[in-house]
Structure formats: structure tokens, C-alpha cells
Amino acid sequence: MKHQPFDQIRARASVVPAEAPSLSRKARLRRWAELLLQDPDHRLRALYGVEFHAPRERAQMRADNSPLAIAYSDPVLRADGLQGDTLGHVQSYFGLSFEEAHYLVCDCHFRGGMDGRSVARRVRAVADANVLQRLWIRLCA
């Protein structure tokens, strides 16, 4: 094999930079749960009245110190494609339905307060959900 300068190789072949493989939906959700469990007793802010907002407004919802902010603070998830800490960004990146997103971050599901442990438990349930569990989440949302 003959050594050739990169310019000569580029002239004969299309050179495409290698992309890092993206995480699966389950791996993304599992990572989010792990981040939340790094400080399981940490009090988090829920989003208020998610179900009462129009879809456009809902997509823009966010809060400092929320589970959404925890996910966005992770460089691994950002490098994998998480673009922001709004509900719309998180729904899109994690592939969450409205019902799943509502189940994970709305204040109506966290009457006693939201902490890392309780949200991580729910995130794992969404990640590992079978058909019956998905139906239950839809009914609870």
C-alpha cells in the first residue's frame, strides 16, 4: 500500500467524516434517569398545568432546576442531539408522546413534591414500558 497525501485521496474518493453513533431511545431515557439519580433527594421544579396549554405554548415550557434542565445539562445528551431544555425539545429528542411527557414533568403528578428519585423511577418506567404499561401511562396522563 502506497502512502498518499490526503488531498490526493480526496480527489479520487469522497471523504465523509465519521459520525458518532446516536443513542437508542431506551439508552437516552436510561441516561436521563441516571442523571436524576446522581442526586436522588434533590428537589426539582415541575412544569405547571402542562395539559392546559396549547401545543405551541406547551413546546416552549421550561423551568430552571427541572428534570428537563437536568437532561440538557448533560454533555453526552447534548452531543447526541438534545437541543434545549424546553418541553418540545425534550419530547422530540426522547421520542415522548404528550401523555408520557405529561406523566414525567407535570405538577399534577407530583403532589408531594418532585425529586430526582421519583422522576427517575418514572423515566425508567417509560424506557422499559411494555404495551400494558404504555396504556396505563396514557390513562394516568
C-alpha positions as CSV (number, residue, x, y, z in Angstrom):
1,M,0.0,0.0,0.0
2,K,1.4,3.3,-1.1
3,H,1.3,6.4,1.3
4,Q,-0.6,9.3,-0.4
5,P,-1.3,12.8,0.8
6,F,-4.9,13.4,1.9
7,D,-5.5,15.9,-0.9
8,Q,-4.8,13.1,-3.5
9,I,-7.1,10.7,-1.7
10,R,-9.9,13.3,-1.5
11,A,-9.6,13.9,-5.3
12,R,-10.3,10.2,-6.0
13,A,-12.8,9.4,-3.3
14,S,-15.5,11.2,-1.3
15,V,-14.3,11.6,2.3
16,V,-17.0,11.7,4.8
17,P,-16.3,12.4,8.5
18,A,-17.4,9.6,10.8
19,E,-20.3,10.4,13.0
20,A,-20.7,9.1,16.5
21,P,-23.5,6.5,16.7
22,S,-26.6,8.0,18.3
23,L,-28.1,6.5,21.4
24,S,-31.3,4.5,21.2
25,R,-34.5,5.9,22.7
26,K,-34.1,3.5,25.6
27,A,-30.4,4.4,26.2
28,R,-31.3,8.1,26.1
29,L,-34.1,7.6,28.7
30,R,-31.8,5.4,30.8
31,R,-29.1,8.1,30.8
32,W,-31.6,10.7,31.9
33,A,-32.7,8.5,34.8
34,E,-29.1,8.0,35.8
35,L,-28.6,11.8,35.8
36,L,-31.6,12.3,38.0
37,L,-30.3,9.6,40.4
38,Q,-27.0,11.3,40.9
39,D,-28.8,13.4,43.5
40,P,-31.9,11.5,44.3
41,D,-33.2,13.7,47.0
42,H,-32.7,17.0,45.1
43,R,-35.9,19.0,44.9
44,L,-36.9,19.7,41.3
45,R,-39.4,22.0,39.7
46,A,-42.3,20.6,37.9
47,L,-44.0,22.3,34.9
48,Y,-47.4,23.7,35.9
49,G,-50.6,22.8,34.1
50,V,-49.0,21.2,31.0
51,E,-52.3,19.9,29.8
52,F,-53.9,23.3,29.9
53,H,-51.6,24.9,27.3
54,A,-51.9,24.9,23.6
55,P,-49.4,22.7,21.8
56,R,-47.2,25.6,20.7
57,E,-47.1,27.1,24.2
58,R,-46.5,23.7,25.7
59,A,-43.5,23.1,23.4
60,Q,-41.9,26.3,24.8
61,M,-42.5,25.4,28.5
62,R,-39.4,25.1,30.6
63,A,-38.2,25.8,34.2
64,D,-34.8,26.2,35.8
65,N,-33.9,23.2,38.0
66,S,-36.5,21.0,36.3
67,P,-35.9,17.4,35.0
68,L,-35.7,19.0,31.5
69,A,-32.8,21.2,32.7
70,I,-31.1,18.2,34.2
71,A,-31.2,16.4,30.9
72,Y,-30.0,19.4,29.0
73,S,-27.1,19.9,31.4
74,D,-25.6,16.6,30.3
75,P,-22.9,17.0,27.6
76,V,-23.5,13.4,26.4
77,L,-27.2,14.0,25.6
78,R,-26.4,17.4,24.1
79,A,-23.8,15.9,21.8
80,D,-26.3,13.2,20.9
81,G,-28.8,15.8,19.7
82,L,-30.7,17.3,22.7
83,Q,-31.1,20.9,21.5
84,G,-32.6,22.6,24.5
85,D,-34.4,22.4,27.9
86,T,-37.9,23.1,26.7
87,L,-40.7,20.5,26.8
88,G,-40.7,20.5,23.0
89,H,-37.0,19.8,22.7
90,V,-37.2,17.0,25.3
91,Q,-40.3,15.4,23.7
92,S,-38.7,15.4,20.3
93,Y,-35.3,14.1,21.4
94,F,-36.6,11.4,23.8
95,G,-39.5,10.4,21.5
96,L,-42.1,11.1,24.1
97,S,-45.8,11.3,23.5
98,F,-47.8,14.1,25.1
99,E,-49.0,11.6,27.7
100,E,-45.5,10.4,28.5
101,A,-44.2,13.9,28.8
102,H,-47.2,14.9,31.0
103,Y,-46.6,11.9,33.2
104,L,-42.9,12.8,33.7
105,V,-42.9,16.5,34.3
106,C,-46.4,17.9,35.1
107,D,-47.1,19.2,38.6
108,C,-50.4,17.3,38.8
109,H,-48.5,14.0,39.2
110,F,-46.2,15.2,42.0
111,R,-48.5,16.5,44.7
112,G,-45.9,15.8,47.5
113,G,-43.1,17.4,45.5
114,M,-40.8,16.3,42.8
115,D,-37.3,14.9,43.4
116,G,-34.7,13.1,41.4
117,R,-35.6,9.7,42.6
118,S,-39.4,10.0,41.8
119,V,-38.8,11.3,38.3
120,A,-36.0,8.8,37.6
121,R,-38.5,6.0,38.5
122,R,-41.0,7.3,36.0
123,V,-38.4,7.8,33.3
124,R,-37.3,4.2,33.7
125,A,-40.9,3.1,33.6
126,V,-41.3,4.9,30.2
127,A,-38.0,3.5,28.9
128,D,-38.9,-0.1,29.9
129,A,-42.7,0.1,29.2
130,N,-44.4,-2.8,27.5
131,V,-47.8,-2.4,25.8
132,L,-49.8,-2.6,29.0
133,Q,-47.6,-0.1,30.8
134,R,-47.9,2.3,27.9
135,L,-51.6,2.0,28.1
136,W,-51.5,2.7,31.8
137,I,-49.4,5.8,31.3
138,R,-51.9,7.1,28.7
139,L,-54.7,6.5,31.1
140,C,-52.9,8.2,34.0
141,A,-51.9,11.2,31.9
